[in-house]
Structures are given as structure tokens and as C-alpha cells.
């Protein structure tokens, strides 16, 4: 999955961008107060995308 598609999915599901790390972007879900990082690669493996969504308490993308 493309990184941009995952970020659009996170933002659509009310997750908030917090900051850029050295190699990751940090996102926060204010509804359940959970945080997760998204690596800065062009392609993100589907397994990792599902794990990020699960960490943030949202449904994984199709």
C-alpha cells in the first residue's frame, strides 16, 4: 500500500498528525488516546498498515 493512501485513511478516520520523527511520522487518535508511527517509505506492507490501524483503533483500509 502506498504511504500517502494510508495517511489519507488515517486522517479520514479522525487521526491527527502529531510530528515528524527521524524516520517516522507520528499519528494520534484523540478519541481513544492512542498513538502510532508510520514509516517514511513509499510502500508500506499491508500487514504493517493493518497493525498501525489496529494500534490506532480504526478499521484497516480495503
KOLGU-4560 file (N, C-alpha, C; in nm, 3 decimals, padded with zeros to 5 digits):
<recs>
<n_xx: 00.085 n_yy: -00.118 n_zz: 00.000 ca_xx: 00.000 ca_yy: 00.000 ca_zz: 00.000 c_xx: 00.089 c_yy: 00.123 c_zz: 00.000 mol: A seq: 1 type: UNK>
<n_xx: 00.046 n_yy: 00.224 n_zz: -00.071 ca_xx: 00.120 ca_yy: 00.349 ca_zz: -00.075 c_xx: 00.108 c_yy: 00.423 c_zz: 00.058 mol: A seq: 2 type: UNK>
<n_xx: 00.215 n_yy: 00.488 n_zz: 00.099 ca_xx: 00.216 ca_yy: 00.562 ca_zz: 00.225 c_xx: 00.111 c_yy: 00.674 c_zz: 00.224 mol: A seq: 3 type: UNK>
<n_xx: 00.098 n_yy: 00.742 n_zz: 00.111 ca_xx: 00.002 ca_yy: 00.852 ca_zz: 00.102 c_xx: -00.141 c_yy: 00.802 c_zz: 00.120 mol: A seq: 4 type: UNK>
<n_xx: -00.171 n_yy: 00.683 n_zz: 00.066 ca_xx: -00.305 ca_yy: 00.626 ca_zz: 00.082 c_xx: -00.334 c_yy: 00.593 c_zz: 00.229 mol: A seq: 5 type: UNK>
<n_xx: -00.233 n_yy: 00.540 n_zz: 00.299 ca_xx: -00.252 ca_yy: 00.509 ca_zz: 00.441 c_xx: -00.273 c_yy: 00.636 c_zz: 00.522 mol: A seq: 6 type: UNK>
<n_xx: -00.197 n_yy: 00.740 n_zz: 00.493 ca_xx: -00.212 ca_yy: 00.866 ca_zz: 00.567 c_xx: -00.349 c_yy: 00.927 c_zz: 00.540 mol: A seq: 7 type: UNK>
<n_xx: -00.398 n_yy: 00.922 n_zz: 00.417 ca_xx: -00.532 ca_yy: 00.972 ca_zz: 00.386 c_xx: -00.637 c_yy: 00.895 c_zz: 00.465 mol: A seq: 8 type: UNK>
<n_xx: -00.618 n_yy: 00.763 n_zz: 00.476 ca_xx: -00.711 ca_yy: 00.679 ca_zz: 00.552 c_xx: -00.709 c_yy: 00.717 c_zz: 00.700 mol: A seq: 9 type: UNK>
<n_xx: -00.591 n_yy: 00.741 n_zz: 00.756 ca_xx: -00.581 ca_yy: 00.779 ca_zz: 00.897 c_xx: -00.649 c_yy: 00.913 c_zz: 00.922 mol: A seq: 10 type: UNK>
<n_xx: -00.624 n_yy: 01.010 n_zz: 00.836 ca_xx: -00.683 ca_yy: 01.143 ca_zz: 00.854 c_xx: -00.835 c_yy: 01.139 c_zz: 00.836 mol: A seq: 11 type: UNK>
<n_xx: -00.883 n_yy: 01.056 n_zz: 00.743 ca_xx: -01.027 ca_yy: 01.043 ca_zz: 00.721 c_xx: -01.096 c_yy: 00.984 c_zz: 00.844 mol: A seq: 12 type: UNK>
<n_xx: -01.023 n_yy: 00.900 n_zz: 00.919 ca_xx: -01.079 ca_yy: 00.837 ca_zz: 01.039 c_xx: -01.045 c_yy: 00.913 c_zz: 01.166 mol: A seq: 13 type: UNK>
<n_xx: -01.025 n_yy: 01.044 n_zz: 01.153 ca_xx: -01.009 ca_yy: 01.137 ca_zz: 01.265 c_xx: -00.882 c_yy: 01.118 c_zz: 01.346 mol: A seq: 14 type: UNK>
<n_xx: -00.779 n_yy: 01.059 n_zz: 01.285 ca_xx: -00.648 ca_yy: 01.055 ca_zz: 01.350 c_xx: -00.576 c_yy: 01.186 c_zz: 01.317 mol: A seq: 15 type: UNK>
<n_xx: -00.490 n_yy: 01.230 n_zz: 01.407 ca_xx: -00.426 ca_yy: 01.360 ca_zz: 01.395 c_xx: -00.276 c_yy: 01.341 c_zz: 01.379 mol: A seq: 16 type: UNK>
<n_xx: -00.217 n_yy: 01.415 n_zz: 01.284 ca_xx: -00.072 ca_yy: 01.415 ca_zz: 01.269 c_xx: -00.012 c_yy: 01.492 c_zz: 01.385 mol: A seq: 17 type: UNK>
<n_xx: 00.088 n_yy: 01.431 n_zz: 01.452 ca_xx: 00.149 ca_yy: 01.495 ca_zz: 01.568 c_xx: 00.283 c_yy: 01.558 c_zz: 01.532 mol: A seq: 18 type: UNK>
<n_xx: 00.375 n_yy: 01.477 n_zz: 01.476 ca_xx: 00.508 ca_yy: 01.529 ca_zz: 01.445 c_xx: 00.580 c_yy: 01.435 c_zz: 01.350 mol: A seq: 19 type: UNK>
<n_xx: 00.689 n_yy: 01.485 n_zz: 01.296 ca_xx: 00.779 ca_yy: 01.404 ca_zz: 01.214 c_xx: 00.896 c_yy: 01.363 c_zz: 01.301 mol: A seq: 20 type: UNK>
<n_xx: 00.925 n_yy: 01.233 n_zz: 01.302 ca_xx: 01.044 ca_yy: 01.185 ca_zz: 01.370 c_xx: 01.158 c_yy: 01.176 c_zz: 01.271 mol: A seq: 21 type: UNK>
<n_xx: 01.266 n_yy: 01.109 n_zz: 01.309 ca_xx: 01.381 ca_yy: 01.095 ca_zz: 01.219 c_xx: 01.344 c_yy: 01.011 c_zz: 01.097 mol: A seq: 22 type: UNK>
<n_xx: 01.271 n_yy: 00.900 n_zz: 01.119 ca_xx: 01.235 ca_yy: 00.812 ca_zz: 01.009 c_xx: 01.086 c_yy: 00.778 c_zz: 01.006 mol: A seq: 23 type: UNK>
<n_xx: 01.008 n_yy: 00.839 n_zz: 01.094 ca_xx: 00.865 ca_yy: 00.805 ca_zz: 01.104 c_xx: 00.783 c_yy: 00.931 c_zz: 01.120 mol: A seq: 24 type: UNK>
<n_xx: 00.656 n_yy: 00.920 n_zz: 01.087 ca_xx: 00.557 ca_yy: 01.023 ca_zz: 01.117 c_xx: 00.470 c_yy: 00.968 c_zz: 01.230 mol: A seq: 25 type: UNK>
<n_xx: 00.436 n_yy: 01.053 n_zz: 01.324 ca_xx: 00.361 ca_yy: 01.009 ca_zz: 01.442 c_xx: 00.216 c_yy: 01.058 c_zz: 01.429 mol: A seq: 26 type: UNK>
<n_xx: 00.122 n_yy: 00.964 n_zz: 01.447 ca_xx: -00.020 ca_yy: 00.996 ca_zz: 01.441 c_xx: -00.086 c_yy: 00.959 c_zz: 01.574 mol: A seq: 27 type: UNK>
<n_xx: -00.192 n_yy: 01.032 n_zz: 01.608 ca_xx: -00.261 ca_yy: 01.017 ca_zz: 01.736 c_xx: -00.411 c_yy: 01.010 c_zz: 01.712 mol: A seq: 28 type: UNK>
<n_xx: -00.479 n_yy: 00.918 n_zz: 01.781 ca_xx: -00.624 ca_yy: 00.909 ca_zz: 01.775 c_xx: -00.679 c_yy: 00.969 c_zz: 01.905 mol: A seq: 29 type: UNK>
<n_xx: -00.732 n_yy: 01.091 n_zz: 01.900 ca_xx: -00.778 ca_yy: 01.157 ca_zz: 02.023 c_xx: -00.901 c_yy: 01.092 c_zz: 02.086 mol: A seq: 30 type: UNK>
<n_xx: -00.976 n_yy: 01.013 n_zz: 02.009 ca_xx: -01.096 ca_yy: 00.951 ca_zz: 02.065 c_xx: -01.060 c_yy: 00.845 c_zz: 02.167 mol: A seq: 31 type: UNK>
<n_xx: -00.956 n_yy: 00.768 n_zz: 02.142 ca_xx: -00.917 ca_yy: 00.662 ca_zz: 02.237 c_xx: -00.779 c_yy: 00.686 c_zz: 02.297 mol: A seq: 32 type: UNK>
<n_xx: -00.719 n_yy: 00.802 n_zz: 02.262 ca_xx: -00.589 ca_yy: 00.843 ca_zz: 02.316 c_xx: -00.480 c_yy: 00.739 c_zz: 02.291 mol: A seq: 33 type: UNK>
<n_xx: -00.467 n_yy: 00.697 n_zz: 02.165 ca_xx: -00.363 ca_yy: 00.601 ca_zz: 02.126 c_xx: -00.275 c_yy: 00.665 c_zz: 02.019 mol: A seq: 34 type: UNK>
<n_xx: -00.150 n_yy: 00.621 n_zz: 02.015 ca_xx: -00.052 ca_yy: 00.679 ca_zz: 01.923 c_xx: 00.015 c_yy: 00.567 c_zz: 01.844 mol: A seq: 35 type: UNK>
<n_xx: 00.056 n_yy: 00.597 n_zz: 01.720 ca_xx: 00.128 ca_yy: 00.500 ca_zz: 01.638 c_xx: 00.216 c_yy: 00.576 c_zz: 01.540 mol: A seq: 36 type: UNK>
<n_xx: 00.318 n_yy: 00.507 n_zz: 01.488 ca_xx: 00.410 ca_yy: 00.568 ca_zz: 01.394 c_xx: 00.393 c_yy: 00.506 c_zz: 01.256 mol: A seq: 37 type: UNK>
<n_xx: 00.414 n_yy: 00.588 n_zz: 01.153 ca_xx: 00.408 ca_yy: 00.543 ca_zz: 01.014 c_xx: 00.547 c_yy: 00.567 c_zz: 00.954 mol: A seq: 38 type: UNK>
<n_xx: 00.614 n_yy: 00.461 n_zz: 00.907 ca_xx: 00.747 ca_yy: 00.480 ca_zz: 00.849 c_xx: 00.741 c_yy: 00.561 c_zz: 00.721 mol: A seq: 39 type: UNK>
<n_xx: 00.850 n_yy: 00.629 n_zz: 00.691 ca_xx: 00.856 ca_yy: 00.712 ca_zz: 00.571 c_xx: 00.914 c_yy: 00.634 c_zz: 00.454 mol: A seq: 40 type: UNK>
<n_xx: 00.842 n_yy: 00.530 n_zz: 00.411 ca_xx: 00.877 ca_yy: 00.454 ca_zz: 00.292 c_xx: 00.767 c_yy: 00.479 c_zz: 00.190 mol: A seq: 41 type: UNK>
<n_xx: 00.799 n_yy: 00.468 n_zz: 00.062 ca_xx: 00.696 ca_yy: 00.486 ca_zz: -00.040 c_xx: 00.590 c_yy: 00.378 c_zz: -00.031 mol: A seq: 42 type: UNK>
<n_xx: 00.634 n_yy: 00.255 n_zz: -00.008 ca_xx: 00.543 ca_yy: 00.140 ca_zz: 00.004 c_xx: 00.545 c_yy: 00.089 c_zz: 00.148 mol: A seq: 43 type: UNK>
<n_xx: 00.428 n_yy: 00.063 n_zz: 00.203 ca_xx: 00.415 ca_yy: 00.007 ca_zz: 00.337 c_xx: 00.344 c_yy: -00.127 c_zz: 00.321 mol: A seq: 44 type: UNK>
<n_xx: 00.404 n_yy: -00.232 n_zz: 00.377 ca_xx: 00.348 ca_yy: -00.366 ca_zz: 00.365 c_xx: 00.207 c_yy: -00.367 c_zz: 00.425 mol: A seq: 45 type: UNK>
<n_xx: 00.116 n_yy: -00.443 n_zz: 00.366 ca_xx: -00.023 ca_yy: -00.447 ca_zz: 00.412 c_xx: -00.035 c_yy: -00.492 c_zz: 00.557 mol: A seq: 46 type: UNK>
<n_xx: 00.051 n_yy: -00.585 n_zz: 00.598 ca_xx: 00.049 ca_yy: -00.632 ca_zz: 00.737 c_xx: 00.078 c_yy: -00.517 c_zz: 00.832 mol: A seq: 47 type: UNK>
<n_xx: 00.177 n_yy: -00.434 n_zz: 00.798 ca_xx: 00.212 ca_yy: -00.320 ca_zz: 00.882 c_xx: 00.101 c_yy: -00.215 c_zz: 00.883 mol: A seq: 48 type: UNK>
<n_xx: 00.037 n_yy: -00.193 n_zz: 00.768 ca_xx: -00.072 ca_yy: -00.096 ca_zz: 00.760 c_xx: -00.188 c_yy: -00.140 c_zz: 00.851 mol: A seq: 49 type: UNK>
<n_xx: -00.219 n_yy: -00.270 n_zz: 00.851 ca_xx: -00.325 ca_yy: -00.321 ca_zz: 00.939 c_xx: -00.287 c_yy: -00.305 c_zz: 01.085 mol: A seq: 50 type: UNK>
<n_xx: -00.160 n_yy: -00.327 n_zz: 01.118 ca_xx: -00.115 ca_yy: -00.314 ca_zz: 01.257 c_xx: -00.124 c_yy: -00.168 c_zz: 01.304 mol: A seq: 51 type: UNK>
<n_xx: -00.088 n_yy: -00.074 n_zz: 01.217 ca_xx: -00.096 ca_yy: 00.068 ca_zz: 01.251 c_xx: -00.241 c_yy: 00.106 c_zz: 01.278 mol: A seq: 52 type: UNK>
<n_xx: -00.332 n_yy: 00.060 n_zz: 01.193 ca_xx: -00.474 ca_yy: 00.089 ca_zz: 01.212 c_xx: -00.526 c_yy: 00.025 c_zz: 01.340 mol: A seq: 53 type: UNK>
<n_xx: -00.485 n_yy: -00.096 n_zz: 01.368 ca_xx: -00.527 ca_yy: -00.164 ca_zz: 01.491 c_xx: -00.474 c_yy: -00.088 c_zz: 01.614 mol: A seq: 54 type: UNK>
<n_xx: -00.349 n_yy: -00.040 n_zz: 01.606 ca_xx: -00.292 ca_yy: 00.039 ca_zz: 01.717 c_xx: -00.373 c_yy: 00.166 c_zz: 01.743 mol: A seq: 55 type: UNK>
<n_xx: -00.422 n_yy: 00.226 n_zz: 01.635 ca_xx: -00.499 ca_yy: 00.350 ca_zz: 01.648 c_xx: -00.648 c_yy: 00.326 c_zz: 01.668 mol: A seq: 56 type: UNK>
<n_xx: -00.691 n_yy: 00.201 n_zz: 01.668 ca_xx: -00.831 ca_yy: 00.169 ca_zz: 01.695 c_xx: -00.926 c_yy: 00.201 c_zz: 01.581 mol: A seq: 57 type: UNK>
<n_xx: -00.878 n_yy: 00.191 n_zz: 01.456 ca_xx: -00.965 ca_yy: 00.216 ca_zz: 01.342 c_xx: -00.965 c_yy: 00.092 c_zz: 01.252 mol: A seq: 58 type: UNK>
<n_xx: -01.061 n_yy: 00.088 n_zz: 01.160 ca_xx: -01.069 ca_yy: -00.023 ca_zz: 01.065 c_xx: -00.956 c_yy: -00.013 c_zz: 00.964 mol: A seq: 59 type: UNK>
<n_xx: -00.895 n_yy: -00.125 n_zz: 00.926 ca_xx: -00.791 ca_yy: -00.118 ca_zz: 00.823 c_xx: -00.848 c_yy: -00.082 c_zz: 00.687 mol: A seq: 60 type: UNK>
<n_xx: -00.766 n_yy: -00.023 n_zz: 00.599 ca_xx: -00.816 ca_yy: 00.014 ca_zz: 00.466 c_xx: -00.844 c_yy: -00.110 c_zz: 00.383 mol: A seq: 61 type: UNK>
<n_xx: -00.927 n_yy: -00.094 n_zz: 00.283 ca_xx: -00.964 ca_yy: -00.205 ca_zz: 00.194 c_xx: -00.849 c_yy: -00.244 c_zz: 00.106 mol: A seq: 62 type: UNK>
</recs>
